[in-house]
Amino acid sequence: MITAVTGPGGFVGRALVKALIERAERPVLLSRNVARLPDFGGAVEPVEWSSTAATHLPRIDAVVNLAGETISGRWTPEKKRAIRDSRVLGTRRLVEAISRLEPKPRVLVSASAVGYYGDRGEEELAEDSGPGTGFLPGVCVEWESEVSKAAEPGIRVVMLRIAVVLDSGGGALQQMITPFKAGLGGPMGSGRQWFPWIHRTDLVNMILAAIDNDWSGPVNAASPGVVRQAEFAKALGSALGRPAVMPAPGFALRLMLGEFADTLLHSQKVIPAKAQTEGFKFRYPTLREALAASVAKPSA
Ligand SMILES: NC(=O)c1ccc[n+]([C@@H]2O[C@H](COP(=O)([O-])OP(=O)(O)OC[C@H]3O[C@@H](n4cnc5c(N)ncnc54)[C@H](OP(=O)(O)O)[C@@H]3O)[C@@H](O)[C@H]2O)c1
């Protein structure tokens, strides 16, 4: 079995590559800069990958698409273009390249995001819920549409609508921990908004399950233990042994972070309906367990 991964050095990618090596695969790493990839301590096949230039791809059975400009940071017009183009045009280019291969890969598992759903209050969001409105939902709709084109030449496609990924050593948690350590942690905005999350180990296991089983279409990659943001802040404070009493008002977040603040203030009660129907077992179904593992564990 040969699995190719785009964005292999990222927060999710490096954990996935390790898991693939652990199951005795030799993954193909499609990276814009192979010289900067981490040492995975196992056999890998790095391939310089650009979303604009033609690249010869080796034989591949499965493809996992994780590349994309980080959404973190102030959303200037240039940043928004990079967020959109790296996903929409990058995925288009990937799908064109793998569609030309003979034999073709069996399956394409691509990242999408819970940002697909936008700001939805108390609504329970399963995979058949429609998209929201605004910049991120628009990007996710276009992104998933490019992924689905791989089905035309007969490749099975899975779009994982990923929630905030928790683990040590990077990602959103690392950024959230800093104010808590300074005693400045607390709920964001009203704190009433639903805040979907998933532990990185569960996400990696879900990617492997999507490759190995007959899953297709959108799948919510979110833990069943979705909580409101205030509860998340309280649990994080308790895992760190720090207070979580300093609220960050919505207007202050918007002033500091611009439009990106919406990703923290929007309410998304995302339910992993499809994964649960498929019998997927979460190793970290509750936030308390996920944070205990993430805050204590040495970085990957
Ligand atoms: N982490 C989360 O909480 C979360 C939540 C929801 C959705 N997701 C989605 O899951 C995917 C993986 O997330 P992650 O946290 O692993 O992301 P990450 O750590 O930011 O890594 C993404 C990788 O994409 C490539 N990349 C970065 N900027 C790019 C650009 N402008 N053009 C093309 N490629 C670029 C880089 O790989 P190379 O330089 O090696 O090519 C990078 O290592 C992303 O698509 C993200 O949107 C993540």
The ligand as a Gaussian input file, in Angstrom:
#p B3LYP/6-31G(d) Opt

LIG

0 1
 N       -5.241000      21.952000      12.573000
 C       -6.542000      22.267000      12.683000
 O       -7.046000      22.603000      13.791000
 C       -7.434000      22.153000      11.468000
 C       -8.818000      22.373000      11.612000
 C       -9.638000      22.303000      10.497000
 C       -9.103000      22.017000       9.246000
 N       -7.764000      21.796000       9.136000
 C       -7.217000      21.537000       7.782000
 O       -6.409000      20.369000       7.797000
 C       -5.276000      20.553000       6.924000
 C       -4.002000      20.240000       7.696000
 O       -3.955000      21.094000       8.840000
 P       -2.605000      21.358000       9.637000
 O       -2.982000      21.886000      10.962000
 O       -1.703000      20.170000       9.533000
 O       -1.982000      22.558000       8.773000
 P       -0.487000      23.149000       8.844000
 O        0.240000      22.675000      10.032000
 O       -0.634000      24.623000       8.634000
 O        0.217000      22.469000       7.566000
 C       -0.306000      22.622000       6.277000
 C        0.758000      22.251000       5.245000
 O        0.285000      22.773000       3.985000
 C        1.379000      23.255000       3.213000
 N        1.141000      24.678000       2.942000
 C        1.209000      25.727000       3.813000
 N        0.953000      26.890000       3.195000
 C        0.710000      26.558000       1.888000
 C        0.398000      27.338000       0.738000
 N        0.272000      28.663000       0.802000
 N        0.242000      26.677000      -0.445000
 C        0.347000      25.323000      -0.520000
 N        0.661000      24.539000       0.535000
 C        0.825000      25.158000       1.719000
 C        2.646000      23.085000       4.044000
 O        3.288000      21.901000       3.576000
 P        4.602000      21.961000       2.601000
 O        5.284000      23.268000       2.867000
 O        5.380000      20.758000       3.034000
 O        4.092000      21.814000       1.213000
 C        2.122000      22.860000       5.467000
 O        2.942000      22.004000       6.198000
 C       -5.343000      21.985000       6.414000
 O       -5.897000      22.004000       5.119000
 C       -6.293000      22.689000       7.376000
 O       -7.070000      23.716000       6.767000
 C       -6.920000      21.860000      10.205000

